[in-house]
Amino acid sequence: MQNTAYPCGTRSHSNPTIVCILGYGRSGSTLLDLLLGSQAGYVSTGELVNLYREVERDELCSCGRHLSECTFWSQVLKSVGDKLGEYEKARRRVELLSSFPFLAVNALCKRTKTRYRELTRLLFDTIVRVSGADVVVDSSKSTRTATGRFLALSRLGQYNVKAILLIRDLRGVVWSAMKGPGSGRGPAPARWKRPWVALRTAVSWALTNVLCRISIAITGRRNNIAIVRYEELCRDTPGTVSRLMAFIGRGLFAEMDLSRRRVTGHLVAGNRVRFRGIGRVCEDRGWEKGLPSWYTVVASVVDASVRRLFEQRIKTWSSPDSPRRAAGGGEPATASVASRCDGSYGTHTRLAAGRAEATAAETRARSEPGEPPRTS
């Protein structure tokens, strides 16, 4: 299997971009991390929130080598040294679920914030320097140990931080959870098929998305947020990645050959798909036949309840410098729209809406040469 990981380099980047993939587990975050990492200028790092644990155990990198032997992480760890343990302590003081209320109201002590900023910059600056990349993709998601990660990086990290909120249909998430922690390794143990597993998953999924919505509201930087459905990513993989890159504002999209698997990046932790690499992407809809009917009903009710949190229209643009409004007012220029949520995230306008409307405007301009093109 070919490894197309972004080569190590020595370039210095004064203002790298950090892409945080938010959301609940079992939603395709590792897949999205791999897809973005396959593009030039992007480096996939996996779940950085678990880096210290993985280093202590000397687990495998997605390249197939132990972290101590990986050409990428060995250089990073050599530069960071013993500071990695200090970073983990500082990170837990700021990013844990128990610290989220204090982080939300900016009540953390100055010393804690300063230490977190210094050690976080040390880690990310080292990753950028070793990889030579402009964009670091972190798929830590919004777990209990990383509830405030996006908010902390936005407020304290002093980086250009972009967030991708990845949402999967709750029925699919419950179906994945029912397979147990050994998904893909044969039938799940009977205990994982018990009703409480589905209930626990539904509650955790709902709370995670609620906290993500709160983080988005607190940061006040909605132009740095893109909402993506797992189902859309599977159905239009190249198109979704292309438009996400336009939203991030770094690099030019290169066509992906999904006919053969290849490993990209140096991911720590995450789904085992990181070892198999990216290939043909297929949506898992096994829940349609395998999930009991009452499970489906409960999941649908919870899904609809959480959907209300996203009823407010959320628009994101490719960068703060992109044109905000068309000439004559109205809606922002659609050529740079990365994501739009209309009514609910379940029926959101596709990321391709901007491209389609821009094409329509060009068509009108050619057919009506006397009238300037309009954008809505």
Secondary structure by P-SEA (a helix, b strand, c coil): ccccccccccccccbbbbbbbbcccccaaaaaaaaaaacccbbbbccccaaaaaaaacccccccccccccaaaaaaaaaaccaaaaaaaaaaacccccaaaaaaaccccaaaaaaaaaaaaaaaaaaaaaacccbbbbcccccccccaaaaaaacccccbbbbbbccccaaaaaaaaaacccccccccccccccaaaaaaaaaaaaaaaaaaaaaaaaacccccbbbbbaaaaaacaaaaaaaaaaaacccccccccccbbbbccccccccccccccccbbbbbccccccccaaaaaaaaaaaaaaccccccbbbbcccccccccccccccccccccccccccccccccccaaaaaaaaaaaaaaaaccccccccc
